[in-house]
């Protein structure tokens, strides 16, 4: 496949929804491939984060898979099977499951979360390679305005 060079005028007429969709799929695939190379999945990392009192569950305690699914609803993909991913983490000793089905992170799981988190900057650096920070900020501002223009939500 050849990449066609488009003029600025031609680029200005391109559909934003198409290009944001292509970007989304490419970025997710790249990130998930890097995680797989490192021996974990993106949903496994999210489970650890969403169960860590030092990250996204500051009050500590545990959550059921349905509670975790609701907490991650804005970024889970249809193919993400949290039940299966949680079972892998239980088998690794990174999560515990109580008699009510509530999952909680273990000390080993917290250590794993901290270790896995260290890979994020390298993945981000590769994605942002040859992209100036000012251009990136401008792109996000434009996308945020398009979201506002179309009545979308800007929650993160």
DSSP file (Angstrom, degrees, kcal/mol; ACC not computed):
  #  RESIDUE AA STRUCTURE BP1 BP2  ACC     N-H-->O    O-->H-N    N-H-->O    O-->H-N    TCO  KAPPA ALPHA  PHI   PSI    X-CA   Y-CA   Z-CA
    1    1 A X              0   0    0      0, 0.0     2,-0.3     0, 0.0     0, 0.0   0.000 360.0 360.0 360.0 133.3    0.0    0.0    0.0
    2    2 A X        -     0   0    0      0, 0.0     2,-0.6     0, 0.0     0, 0.0  -0.752 360.0-128.3 -99.6 148.3    1.3    3.4   -0.9
    3    3 A X        -     0   0    0     -2,-0.3     2,-0.4     2,-0.0     0, 0.0  -0.850  21.3-141.2 -97.1 122.2    0.8    6.5    1.2
    4    4 A X        -     0   0    0     -2,-0.6     2,-0.5     1,-0.0     0, 0.0  -0.650  12.2-130.5 -82.9 133.7   -0.6    9.4   -0.8
    5    5 A X        -     0   0    0     -2,-0.4     2,-0.4     0, 0.0    -1,-0.0  -0.742  26.6-160.6 -83.1 126.2    0.7   12.8    0.0
    6    6 A X        -     0   0    0     -2,-0.5     2,-0.0     1,-0.0     0, 0.0  -0.843  14.7-121.3-109.3 145.2   -2.1   15.2    0.5
    7    7 A X     >  -     0   0    0     -2,-0.4     4,-2.9     1,-0.1     5,-0.2  -0.307  33.0-105.1 -72.4 165.3   -1.9   19.0    0.4
    8    8 A X  H  > S+     0   0    0      1,-0.2     4,-2.4     2,-0.2     5,-0.1   0.885 124.4  52.9 -59.4 -38.1   -3.0   21.0    3.4
    9    9 A X  H  > S+     0   0    0      2,-0.2     4,-0.8     1,-0.2    -1,-0.2   0.919 111.0  45.8 -63.8 -43.5   -6.2   21.9    1.5
   10   10 A X  H >4 S+     0   0    0      1,-0.2     3,-0.7     2,-0.2     4,-0.3   0.908 112.2  51.3 -66.0 -41.1   -6.9   18.3    0.8
   11   11 A X  H >< S+     0   0    0     -4,-2.9     3,-1.7     1,-0.2    -2,-0.2   0.895 103.1  59.4 -61.5 -39.9   -6.1   17.4    4.5
   12   12 A X  H 3< S+     0   0    0     -4,-2.4    -1,-0.2     1,-0.3    -2,-0.2   0.764 105.0  50.9 -61.8 -24.4   -8.5   20.1    5.7
   13   13 A X  T << S+     0   0    0     -4,-0.8    -1,-0.3    -3,-0.7    -2,-0.2   0.452  85.7 111.9 -91.9  -1.3  -11.3   18.3    3.8
   14   14 A X  S <  S-     0   0    0     -3,-1.7     2,-0.5    -4,-0.3     3,-0.1  -0.423  78.9-103.3 -73.1 147.6  -10.6   14.9    5.3
   15   15 A X     >  -     0   0    0      1,-0.2     4,-1.8    -2,-0.1     3,-0.2  -0.593  22.4-153.4 -75.6 121.2  -13.2   13.4    7.7
   16   16 A X  H  > S+     0   0    0     -2,-0.5     4,-2.9     1,-0.2     5,-0.3   0.880  92.8  58.7 -60.5 -40.1  -12.0   13.7   11.3
   17   17 A X  H  > S+     0   0    0      1,-0.2     4,-1.8     2,-0.2    -1,-0.2   0.890 105.6  49.4 -61.0 -39.5  -14.1   10.7   12.4
   18   18 A X  H  > S+     0   0    0     -3,-0.2     4,-2.4     2,-0.2    -1,-0.2   0.963 114.9  42.8 -62.3 -51.4  -12.3    8.4    9.9
   19   19 A X  H  X S+     0   0    0     -4,-1.8     4,-2.5     1,-0.2    -2,-0.2   0.850 112.9  51.2 -70.1 -34.6   -8.8    9.6   11.0
   20   20 A X  H  X S+     0   0    0     -4,-2.9     4,-2.5     2,-0.2    -1,-0.2   0.882 111.4  50.0 -68.7 -34.5   -9.5    9.5   14.7
   21   21 A X  H  X S+     0   0    0     -4,-1.8     4,-2.4    -5,-0.3    -2,-0.2   0.920 111.5  47.1 -66.0 -44.2  -10.8    6.0   14.3
   22   22 A X  H  X S+     0   0    0     -4,-2.4     4,-2.3     2,-0.2    -2,-0.2   0.922 114.0  48.6 -62.2 -43.7   -7.8    4.9   12.4
   23   23 A X  H  X S+     0   0    0     -4,-2.5     4,-2.9     2,-0.2     5,-0.3   0.930 110.5  51.2 -62.4 -45.5   -5.5    6.5   15.0
   24   24 A X  H  X S+     0   0    0     -4,-2.5     4,-2.5     1,-0.2     5,-0.2   0.946 112.3  45.1 -57.0 -52.0   -7.4    4.9   17.9
   25   25 A X  H  X S+     0   0    0     -4,-2.4     4,-2.4     1,-0.2    -1,-0.2   0.900 115.3  47.8 -62.2 -41.2   -7.2    1.4   16.4
   26   26 A X  H  X S+     0   0    0     -4,-2.3     4,-2.5    -5,-0.2    -1,-0.2   0.917 113.2  46.8 -66.8 -43.9   -3.5    1.8   15.6
   27   27 A X  H  X S+     0   0    0     -4,-2.9     4,-2.6     2,-0.2     5,-0.2   0.901 114.0  47.5 -66.5 -41.6   -2.6    3.2   19.0
   28   28 A X  H  X S+     0   0    0     -4,-2.5     4,-2.8    -5,-0.3     5,-0.3   0.938 113.2  48.4 -64.6 -46.2   -4.5    0.5   20.9
   29   29 A X  H  X S+     0   0    0     -4,-2.4     4,-2.1    -5,-0.2    -2,-0.2   0.914 113.4  47.7 -60.9 -43.3   -3.0   -2.3   18.7
   30   30 A X  H  X S+     0   0    0     -4,-2.5     4,-2.2     2,-0.2    -2,-0.2   0.944 114.0  46.1 -62.5 -48.8    0.6   -0.8   19.2
   31   31 A X  H  X S+     0   0    0     -4,-2.6     4,-2.3     1,-0.2    -2,-0.2   0.923 113.8  48.1 -61.9 -45.7    0.2   -0.5   23.0
   32   32 A X  H  X S+     0   0    0     -4,-2.8     4,-2.5     1,-0.2    -1,-0.2   0.855 109.7  53.1 -66.3 -34.6   -1.3   -3.9   23.4
   33   33 A X  H  X S+     0   0    0     -4,-2.1     4,-2.2    -5,-0.3    -1,-0.2   0.905 109.2  49.0 -66.2 -40.6    1.4   -5.5   21.3
   34   34 A X  H  X S+     0   0    0     -4,-2.2     4,-1.2     2,-0.2    -2,-0.2   0.923 111.8  49.4 -64.2 -42.7    4.1   -3.9   23.5
   35   35 A X  H ><>S+     0   0    0     -4,-2.3     5,-2.0     1,-0.2     3,-0.6   0.927 109.4  51.6 -61.0 -44.9    2.3   -5.1   26.6
   36   36 A X  H ><5S+     0   0    0     -4,-2.5     3,-1.4     1,-0.3    -1,-0.2   0.899 105.9  54.7 -60.3 -40.9    2.1   -8.7   25.2
   37   37 A X  H 3<5S+     0   0    0     -4,-2.2    -1,-0.3     1,-0.3    -2,-0.2   0.820 108.9  49.7 -59.7 -30.0    5.8   -8.6   24.4
   38   38 A X  T <<5S-     0   0    0     -4,-1.2    -1,-0.3    -3,-0.6    -2,-0.2   0.439 124.5-103.7 -91.8  -1.1    6.3   -7.8   28.1
   39   39 A X  T < 5S+     0   0    0     -3,-1.4     2,-0.3    -4,-0.4    -3,-0.2   0.693  86.9  80.7  92.5  21.0    4.1  -10.6   29.3
   40   40 A X      < -     0   0    0     -5,-2.0    -1,-0.3    -8,-0.1     2,-0.3  -0.950  66.5-121.5-147.5 169.4    0.9   -8.9   30.3
   41   41 A X     >  -     0   0    0     -2,-0.3     4,-2.0     1,-0.1     5,-0.2  -0.770  25.6-117.5-111.1 159.2   -2.3   -7.5   28.8
   42   42 A X  H  > S+     0   0    0     -2,-0.3     4,-2.4     1,-0.2     5,-0.2   0.924 116.3  52.1 -60.2 -44.9   -3.7   -4.0   28.9
   43   43 A X  H  > S+     0   0    0      1,-0.2     4,-2.4     2,-0.2    -1,-0.2   0.868 106.8  54.2 -61.3 -33.9   -6.8   -5.2   30.8
   44   44 A X  H  > S+     0   0    0      2,-0.2     4,-2.2     1,-0.2    -1,-0.2   0.926 109.2  47.7 -63.3 -42.7   -4.6   -7.0   33.3
   45   45 A X  H  X S+     0   0    0     -4,-2.0     4,-2.5     1,-0.2    -2,-0.2   0.913 111.0  51.4 -63.2 -42.2   -2.8   -3.7   34.0
   46   46 A X  H  X S+     0   0    0     -4,-2.4     4,-2.9     2,-0.2    -1,-0.2   0.891 107.4  53.4 -62.4 -39.6   -6.1   -1.9   34.3
   47   47 A X  H  X S+     0   0    0     -4,-2.4     4,-0.7     2,-0.2    -1,-0.2   0.944 110.2  47.0 -60.1 -47.2   -7.3   -4.5   36.8
   48   48 A X  H >X S+     0   0    0     -4,-2.2     3,-0.8     1,-0.2     4,-0.6   0.923 114.0  47.8 -60.2 -43.9   -4.3   -3.9   39.0
   49   49 A X  H >< S+     0   0    0     -4,-2.5     7,-2.0     1,-0.2     3,-0.8   0.911 110.6  51.0 -63.0 -42.4   -4.6   -0.2   38.7
   50   50 A X  H 3< S+     0   0    0     -4,-2.9    -1,-0.2     1,-0.2    -2,-0.2   0.532 115.2  43.2 -76.7  -5.3   -8.4   -0.3   39.6
   51   51 A X  H << S+     0   0    0     -3,-0.8    54,-0.7    -4,-0.7     2,-0.5   0.394  90.9 103.1-114.5  -0.9   -7.7   -2.4   42.6
   52   52 A X    X<> -     0   0    0     -3,-0.8     5,-2.3    -4,-0.6     3,-1.6  -0.714  58.3-154.1 -90.2 127.5   -4.7   -0.6   44.0
   53   53 A X  T 3 5S+     0   0    0     -2,-0.5    -1,-0.1     1,-0.3    -4,-0.1   0.667 100.8  57.0 -68.3 -13.8   -5.0    1.7   47.0
   54   54 A X  T 3 5S+     0   0    0      5,-0.0    -1,-0.3     3,-0.0     4,-0.1   0.260 121.4  19.5 -97.3  11.1   -2.0    3.5   45.6
   55   55 A X  T < 5S-     0   0    0     -3,-1.6     3,-0.3    -6,-0.2    -5,-0.1   0.113 131.2 -10.3-140.0-104.6   -3.6    4.2   42.2
   56   56 A X  T   5S+     0   0    0     -7,-2.0    -3,-0.2     1,-0.2    -6,-0.1   0.398 125.7  54.5 -95.9   2.8   -7.3    4.2   41.2
   57   57 A X    > < +     0   0    0     -5,-2.3     3,-2.6    -8,-0.3    -1,-0.2  -0.532  61.1 166.4-129.8  66.7   -8.9    2.7   44.4
   58   58 A X  T 3  S+     0   0    0     -3,-0.3    -1,-0.1     1,-0.3    -5,-0.1   0.756  74.4  57.1 -59.0 -27.0   -7.5    5.0   47.1
   59   59 A X  T 3  S-     0   0    0      1,-0.2    -1,-0.3    -3,-0.1    -6,-0.1   0.582 100.5-148.1 -79.2  -7.5   -9.9    3.8   49.7
   60   60 A X    <   +     0   0    0     -3,-2.6     2,-0.3    -8,-0.2    -1,-0.2  -0.317  50.3 107.7  74.0-160.4   -8.6    0.2   49.2
   61   61 A X        -     0   0    0     -3,-0.1    44,-0.4    44,-0.1     2,-0.3  -0.609  68.7 -75.1  87.5-149.0  -10.8   -2.8   49.6
   62   62 A X        -     0   0    0     -2,-0.3     2,-0.3    42,-0.1    42,-0.2  -0.846  29.1-145.4-142.5 177.6  -11.9   -4.8   46.7
   63   63 A X  B     -A  103   0A   0     40,-1.9    40,-3.6    -2,-0.3     2,-0.2  -0.985  18.8-121.4-145.3 151.7  -14.3   -4.9   43.8
   64   64 A X     >  -     0   0    0     -2,-0.3     4,-2.6    38,-0.3     5,-0.2  -0.477  37.7-104.7 -83.2 165.0  -16.3   -7.5   41.9
   65   65 A X  H  > S+     0   0    0     36,-0.4     4,-2.9     1,-0.2     5,-0.2   0.918 123.1  52.1 -59.5 -43.6  -15.8   -8.0   38.2
   66   66 A X  H  > S+     0   0    0      1,-0.2     4,-2.1     2,-0.2    -1,-0.2   0.903 110.4  48.9 -60.1 -37.8  -19.1   -6.2   37.5
   67   67 A X  H  > S+     0   0    0      2,-0.2     4,-2.2     1,-0.2    -2,-0.2   0.907 112.7  47.7 -65.3 -40.3  -17.9   -3.2   39.6
   68   68 A X  H  X S+     0   0    0     -4,-2.6     4,-1.8     2,-0.2    -2,-0.2   0.897 108.8  54.1 -65.6 -40.2  -14.6   -3.2   37.8
   69   69 A X  H  < S+     0   0    0     -4,-2.9     4,-0.2     1,-0.2    -2,-0.2   0.905 110.4  46.8 -61.5 -41.1  -16.4   -3.4   34.4
   70   70 A X  H >< S+     0   0    0     -4,-2.1     3,-1.1     1,-0.2     4,-0.2   0.909 110.9  51.9 -66.7 -41.0  -18.5   -0.3   35.4
   71   71 A X  H 3< S+     0   0    0     -4,-2.2     3,-0.2     1,-0.2    -1,-0.2   0.812 118.3  37.6 -64.9 -29.3  -15.3    1.5   36.6
   72   72 A X  T >X S+     0   0    0     -4,-1.8     3,-2.1     1,-0.2     4,-1.8   0.251  80.7 116.1-104.4  11.0  -13.6    0.8   33.3
   73   73 A X  T <4 S+     0   0    0     -3,-1.1    -1,-0.2     1,-0.3    -2,-0.1   0.798  70.4  58.1 -55.0 -33.7  -16.6    1.2   31.0
   74   74 A X  T 34 S+     0   0    0     -3,-0.2    -1,-0.3    -4,-0.2    -2,-0.1   0.652 120.3  25.3 -76.4 -12.4  -15.1    4.2   29.1
   75   75 A X  T <4 S+     0   0    0     -3,-2.1    -2,-0.2     2,-0.1    -1,-0.2   0.474  90.4 108.4-130.9  -3.2  -12.0    2.3   28.0
   76   76 A X     <  -     0   0    0     -4,-1.8     2,-0.3    -7,-0.2    -7,-0.0  -0.472  59.0-138.9 -69.8 148.0  -12.8   -1.4   27.9
   77   77 A X    >   -     0   0    0     -2,-0.1     3,-1.9     1,-0.1    -2,-0.1  -0.730  24.0-108.5-103.0 159.0  -13.1   -2.9   24.4
   78   78 A X  T 3  S+     0   0    0     -2,-0.3    -1,-0.1     1,-0.3    -2,-0.0   0.829 118.4  53.4 -56.2 -34.8  -15.8   -5.4   23.4
   79   79 A X  T 3  S+     0   0    0      2,-0.1     2,-0.5    -3,-0.0    -1,-0.3   0.555  81.0 110.7 -81.0  -6.8  -13.2   -8.2   23.3
   80   80 A X    <   -     0   0    0     -3,-1.9     2,-0.8     1,-0.1    -4,-0.0  -0.577  50.5-165.3 -74.4 120.2  -11.9   -7.6   26.8
   81   81 A X     >  -     0   0    0     -2,-0.5     4,-2.5     1,-0.2     5,-0.2  -0.841   7.9-177.8-107.9  93.2  -12.9  -10.4   29.1
   82   82 A X  H  > S+     0   0    0     -2,-0.8     4,-2.7     1,-0.2     5,-0.2   0.828  80.5  58.4 -65.0 -32.1  -12.3   -9.2   32.7
   83   83 A X  H  > S+     0   0    0      2,-0.2     4,-1.9     1,-0.2    -1,-0.2   0.955 111.9  40.4 -60.2 -49.2  -13.4  -12.5   34.2
   84   84 A X  H  > S+     0   0    0      2,-0.2     4,-1.8     1,-0.2    -2,-0.2   0.902 115.9  50.3 -67.0 -41.7  -10.7  -14.4   32.3
   85   85 A X  H  X S+     0   0    0     -4,-2.5     4,-1.7     1,-0.2    -1,-0.2   0.900 110.6  49.9 -64.6 -40.4   -8.1  -11.6   32.8
   86   86 A X  H  X S+     0   0    0     -4,-2.7     4,-2.4     1,-0.2    -1,-0.2   0.891 106.8  55.4 -64.6 -39.2   -8.8  -11.6   36.5
   87   87 A X  H  X S+     0   0    0     -4,-1.9     4,-2.6     1,-0.2    -1,-0.2   0.893 105.1  52.6 -62.1 -39.3   -8.4  -15.3   36.7
   88   88 A X  H  X S+     0   0    0     -4,-1.8     4,-1.7     1,-0.2    -1,-0.2   0.921 111.0  47.4 -59.8 -43.5   -4.9  -15.1   35.2
   89   89 A X  H  X>S+     0   0    0     -4,-1.7     5,-2.6     2,-0.2     6,-1.3   0.842 110.4  51.3 -70.5 -33.0   -4.0  -12.6   37.8
   90   90 A X  H ><5S+     0   0    0     -4,-2.4     3,-1.1     4,-0.2    -1,-0.2   0.929 109.7  50.6 -64.7 -44.9   -5.4  -14.7   40.6
   91   91 A X  H 3<5S+     0   0    0     -4,-2.6    -2,-0.2     1,-0.3    -1,-0.2   0.838 109.2  51.3 -62.3 -32.9   -3.4  -17.7   39.3
   92   92 A X  H 3<5S-     0   0    0     -4,-1.7    -1,-0.3    -5,-0.2    -2,-0.2   0.609 116.1-116.5 -77.5 -11.9   -0.2  -15.5   39.3
   93   93 A X  T <<5S+     0   0    0     -3,-1.1    16,-0.4    -4,-0.5    15,-0.3   0.651  86.7 114.8  83.7  15.3   -0.9  -14.5   42.9
   94   94 A X  S   <S+     0   0    0     -5,-2.6    12,-2.3    14,-0.2     2,-0.3   0.703  77.1  33.7 -90.4 -22.2   -1.4  -10.8   42.0
   95   95 A X  E     -B  105   0A   0     -6,-1.3     2,-0.3    10,-0.2    -2,-0.2  -0.957  67.5-151.9-129.9 150.9   -5.1  -10.8   43.0
   96   96 A X  E     -B  104   0A   0      8,-2.9     8,-2.3    -2,-0.3     2,-0.4  -0.902   8.2-152.3-114.0 150.1   -7.1  -12.5   45.7
   97   97 A X  E     -B  103   0A   0     -2,-0.3     6,-0.2     6,-0.2     2,-0.1  -0.991  11.5-150.6-123.4 126.7  -10.8  -13.4   45.4
   98   98 A X    >   -     0   0    0      4,-2.4     3,-2.0    -2,-0.4     6,-0.0  -0.257  38.2 -89.3 -87.1-179.3  -12.9  -13.6   48.5
   99   99 A X  T 3  S+     0   0    0      1,-0.3    -1,-0.1     2,-0.1    -2,-0.0   0.698 127.7  54.8 -65.0 -19.3  -16.0  -15.8   49.1
  100  100 A X  T 3  S-     0   0    0      2,-0.1    -1,-0.3   -36,-0.0     3,-0.1   0.376 120.6-107.0 -92.9   3.4  -18.2  -13.0   47.7
  101  101 A X    <   +     0   0    0     -3,-2.0   -36,-0.4     1,-0.3     2,-0.4   0.549  69.6 148.2  84.3   7.3  -16.2  -12.8   44.5
  102  102 A X        -     0   0    0    -38,-0.1    -4,-2.4   -40,-0.1     2,-0.3  -0.615  37.6-144.3 -78.4 132.1  -14.6   -9.5   45.4
  103  103 A X  E     -AB  63  97A   0    -40,-3.6   -40,-1.9    -2,-0.4     2,-0.3  -0.735  19.3-179.6 -94.4 143.2  -11.1   -9.1   44.0
  104  104 A X  E     - B   0  96A   0     -8,-2.3    -8,-2.9    -2,-0.3     2,-0.2  -0.986  29.7-109.3-139.6 152.4   -8.3   -7.4   45.9
  105  105 A X  E     - B   0  95A   0    -54,-0.7   -10,-0.2   -44,-0.4     2,-0.1  -0.572  29.6-144.2 -81.9 141.7   -4.7   -6.7   45.0
  106  106 A X     >  -     0   0    0    -12,-2.3     4,-2.5    -2,-0.2     5,-0.2  -0.453  30.9-102.0 -93.6 172.0   -2.0   -8.7   46.8
  107  107 A X  H  > S+     0   0    0      1,-0.2     4,-2.3     2,-0.2     5,-0.2   0.904 127.2  50.9 -59.8 -40.3    1.4   -7.3   47.7
  108  108 A X  H  > S+     0   0    0    -15,-0.3     4,-2.2     1,-0.2    -1,-0.2   0.880 109.3  51.2 -64.5 -37.4    2.8   -9.2   44.7
  109  109 A X  H  > S+     0   0    0    -16,-0.4     4,-2.7   -15,-0.2    -2,-0.2   0.887 108.9  50.1 -66.6 -39.4    0.2   -7.6   42.5
  110  110 A X  H  X S+     0   0    0     -4,-2.5     4,-2.3     2,-0.2    -2,-0.2   0.915 110.8  49.4 -65.2 -42.0    1.1   -4.2   43.8
  111  111 A X  H  X S+     0   0    0     -4,-2.3     4,-2.2     1,-0.2    -2,-0.2   0.901 112.2  49.1 -62.3 -39.8    4.8   -4.8   43.1
  112  112 A X  H  X S+     0   0    0     -4,-2.2     4,-3.3     2,-0.2     5,-0.3   0.918 108.8  52.7 -64.8 -43.5    3.8   -6.0   39.6
  113  113 A X  H  X S+     0   0    0     -4,-2.7     4,-2.3     1,-0.2    -2,-0.2   0.929 110.6  47.4 -57.7 -46.0    1.6   -2.9   39.0
  114  114 A X  H  X S+     0   0    0     -4,-2.3     4,-0.9     1,-0.2    -1,-0.2   0.911 114.8  46.6 -62.6 -42.5    4.5   -0.7   39.9
  115  115 A X  H >< S+     0   0    0     -4,-2.2     3,-0.6     1,-0.2     4,-0.3   0.913 112.8  48.0 -66.3 -43.2    6.9   -2.7   37.7
  116  116 A X  H >< S+     0   0    0     -4,-3.3     3,-1.7     1,-0.2     4,-0.4   0.870 104.3  61.3 -65.6 -36.4    4.5   -2.7   34.7
  117  117 A X  H >< S+     0   0    0     -4,-2.3     3,-1.4     1,-0.3     4,-0.4   0.794  90.4  70.0 -60.3 -28.4    3.8    1.0   35.1
  118  118 A X  T << S+     0   0    0     -4,-0.9     4,-0.4    -3,-0.6    -1,-0.3   0.690  90.4  61.1 -65.9 -17.3    7.5    1.6   34.4
  119  119 A X  T <> S+     0   0    0     -3,-1.7     4,-1.8    -4,-0.3     3,-0.4   0.680  83.7  82.9 -81.2 -17.6    7.0    0.5   30.8
  120  120 A X  H <> S+     0   0    0     -3,-1.4     4,-2.9    -4,-0.4     5,-0.2   0.892  84.7  53.4 -56.3 -47.5    4.6    3.4   30.1
  121  121 A X  H  > S+     0   0    0     -4,-0.4     4,-2.5    -3,-0.2    -1,-0.2   0.878 109.4  48.6 -60.4 -36.7    7.1    6.1   29.3
  122  122 A X  H  > S+     0   0    0     -4,-0.4     4,-2.0    -3,-0.4    -1,-0.2   0.900 112.7  47.8 -69.2 -39.2    8.9    4.1   26.7
  123  123 A X  H  X S+     0   0    0     -4,-1.8     4,-2.1     2,-0.2    -2,-0.2   0.936 114.0  47.2 -64.8 -45.5    5.6    3.2   25.0
  124  124 A X  H  X S+     0   0    0     -4,-2.9     4,-2.5     1,-0.2    -2,-0.2   0.911 109.3  54.4 -61.3 -42.4    4.5    6.8   25.1
  125  125 A X  H  < S+     0   0    0     -4,-2.5     4,-0.5    -5,-0.2    -1,-0.2   0.893 108.7  48.4 -60.5 -40.5    7.9    8.0   23.7
  126  126 A X  H >< S+     0   0    0     -4,-2.0     3,-0.8     1,-0.2    -1,-0.2   0.919 112.7  47.8 -66.2 -42.8    7.6    5.6   20.7
  127  127 A X  H 3< S+     0   0    0     -4,-2.1    -2,-0.2     1,-0.2    -1,-0.2   0.882 116.8  43.4 -63.8 -38.1    4.1    6.8   20.0
  128  128 A X  T >< S+     0   0    0     -4,-2.5     3,-2.3    -5,-0.2    -1,-0.2   0.391  81.9 136.5 -90.4   2.7    5.1   10.5   20.3
  129  129 A X  T <  S+     0   0    0     -3,-0.8     3,-0.1    -4,-0.5    -3,-0.1  -0.273  80.0   4.1 -54.9 131.2    8.4   10.1   18.3
  130  130 A X  T 3  S+     0   0    0      1,-0.2     2,-0.6     0, 0.0    -1,-0.3   0.648 102.8 118.5  65.2  17.6    8.8   13.0   15.9
  131  131 A X    <   -     0   0    0     -3,-2.3    -1,-0.2     4,-0.0     2,-0.1  -0.963  63.4-133.9-114.5 115.8    5.7   14.7   17.2
  132  132 A X     >  -     0   0    0     -2,-0.6     4,-2.4     1,-0.1     3,-0.2  -0.406  14.0-127.1 -66.6 139.9    6.4   18.1   18.7
  133  133 A X  H  > S+     0   0    0      1,-0.2     4,-2.7     2,-0.2     5,-0.2   0.878 110.8  54.1 -56.3 -39.0    4.7   18.7   22.1
  134  134 A X  H  > S+     0   0    0      1,-0.2     4,-2.3     2,-0.2    -1,-0.2   0.904 109.2  47.8 -64.0 -40.3    3.2   21.9   20.8
  135  135 A X  H  > S+     0   0    0      2,-0.2     4,-2.5    -3,-0.2    -2,-0.2   0.894 111.5  51.0 -65.7 -39.3    1.7   20.1   17.8
  136  136 A X  H  X S+     0   0    0     -4,-2.4     4,-2.4     2,-0.2    -2,-0.2   0.932 110.7  48.0 -62.9 -45.7    0.3   17.4   20.1
  137  137 A X  H  X S+     0   0    0     -4,-2.7     4,-2.5     1,-0.2    -2,-0.2   0.918 111.7  50.3 -62.1 -43.5   -1.3   20.0   22.4
  138  138 A X  H  X S+     0   0    0     -4,-2.3     4,-2.5     1,-0.2    -1,-0.2   0.920 109.5  51.5 -60.4 -43.7   -2.8   21.7   19.4
  139  139 A X  H  X S+     0   0    0     -4,-2.5     4,-2.7     1,-0.2    -2,-0.2   0.925 110.8  47.5 -59.5 -46.0   -4.2   18.4   18.2
  140  140 A X  H  X S+     0   0    0     -4,-2.4     4,-2.8     2,-0.2    -1,-0.2   0.893 110.7  51.8 -64.2 -39.1   -5.8   17.7   21.5
  141  141 A X  H  X S+     0   0    0     -4,-2.5     4,-2.1     2,-0.2    -1,-0.2   0.914 111.2  47.7 -63.3 -41.3   -7.3   21.2   21.7
  142  142 A X  H  X S+     0   0    0     -4,-2.5     4,-2.4     2,-0.2    -2,-0.2   0.937 113.3  47.4 -64.1 -46.7   -8.8   20.7   18.3
  143  143 A X  H  X S+     0   0    0     -4,-2.7     4,-2.3     1,-0.2    -2,-0.2   0.908 110.9  51.7 -62.5 -41.4  -10.2   17.3   19.1
  144  144 A X  H  X S+     0   0    0     -4,-2.8     4,-2.4     1,-0.2    -1,-0.2   0.895 110.1  49.4 -62.1 -39.6  -11.6   18.6   22.4
  145  145 A X  H  X S+     0   0    0     -4,-2.1     4,-3.0     2,-0.2    -1,-0.2   0.903 109.5  51.2 -66.7 -40.3  -13.3   21.5   20.6
  146  146 A X  H  X S+     0   0    0     -4,-2.4     4,-1.3     2,-0.2    -2,-0.2   0.891 109.3  51.5 -62.6 -38.1  -14.8   19.0   18.0
  147  147 A X  H  <>S+     0   0    0     -4,-2.3     5,-2.8     2,-0.2     3,-0.4   0.936 111.9  46.0 -63.3 -46.2  -16.1   17.0   20.9
  148  148 A X  H ><5S+     0   0    0     -4,-2.4     3,-1.7     1,-0.2    -2,-0.2   0.921 109.2  56.3 -60.9 -43.2  -17.7   20.1   22.4
  149  149 A X  H 3<5S+     0   0    0     -4,-3.0    -1,-0.2     1,-0.3    -2,-0.2   0.786 111.2  43.7 -58.8 -28.5  -19.1   21.0   19.0
  150  150 A X  T 3<5S-     0   0    0     -4,-1.3    -1,-0.3    -3,-0.4    -2,-0.2   0.264 118.7-106.8-105.2  11.7  -20.8   17.7   18.8
  151  151 A X  T < 5 +     0   0    0     -3,-1.7    -3,-0.2     1,-0.2    -2,-0.1   0.653  68.5 148.6  77.8  15.9  -22.2   17.6   22.3
  152  152 A X      < -     0   0    0     -5,-2.8     2,-0.3    -6,-0.2    -1,-0.2  -0.246  48.8-103.6 -79.2 171.1  -19.7   14.9   23.5
  153  153 A X        -     0   0    0      1,-0.1    -1,-0.1     2,-0.1    -5,-0.0  -0.749  15.3-158.0 -97.9 140.9  -18.3   14.6   27.0
  154  154 A X        +     0   0    0     -2,-0.3     2,-0.2    -7,-0.0    -1,-0.1   0.052  46.2 133.8-104.2  24.0  -14.8   15.6   27.9
  155  155 A X              0   0    0      1,-0.1    -2,-0.1     0, 0.0     0, 0.0  -0.496 360.0 360.0 -75.1 145.4  -14.4   13.4   31.0
  156  156 A X              0   0    0     -2,-0.2    -1,-0.1     0, 0.0    -2,-0.0   0.397 360.0 360.0-107.4 360.0  -11.2   11.5   31.3
